[in-house]
Amino acid sequence: MPLFFGANPAEVRVGPTAGLRTLPEEENWARALVRSMPVAQKQVAVVSATAYPDILTDKNRVAYPFLPPRGLAYADMADEQRNRLVELIRHYVWRTSDELSAFTWAKIERAGLEPVTFAWAGGEEPGQGHYYAIKGPTFLIEYDNTQNGANHIHSVLRDLTGDWGEDLLLAHYQTQHRNSH
């Protein structure tokens, strides 16, 4: 990991393939989740009326897990909302090989779903810029569709316990060259 998917355009708006979309589940399922929330839940989940212009963790080697907003906790959701959230998380996780997906999903389950949060920023209507973050103890999902008139998607699944794998050179320097200059 990380696992990045993007599309520009996200939807073909003219021509013989008008209406053809890339990554529709990522957008539709998250929108359905936020729309299913009563006002009190939305006040927690919707962290801004304006979407962030891009994924907040950017392309940094290590994702800073406190940068994306927290939002509404899984534990505070109704069963139907929890099911939607789990379906969305599984959609991101199961894009890789069965072996890697099973390993990643098992890690998420071991850490538990109760601390997982969902945050939304921006408009709820198709064509409006929007962003969401799903954070758990071991993973982070970010999604934005704000650029190019809200027709350019970035989506990423990051492993907070070893995003780009172990940095062997850094580990070597930290353990073998501590007092060397």
PyMOL commands that set and color helices and strands:
alter all, ss='L'
color gray80, all
select helices_A, chain A and resi 24-35+39-45+74-76+79-93+98-111+147-150+168-176
alter helices_A, ss='H'
color red, helices_A
select strands_A, chain A and resi 3-7+46-48+72-73+117-122+130-135+139-145+153-159
alter strands_A, ss='S'
color yellow, strands_A
deselect
rebuild
show_as cartoon
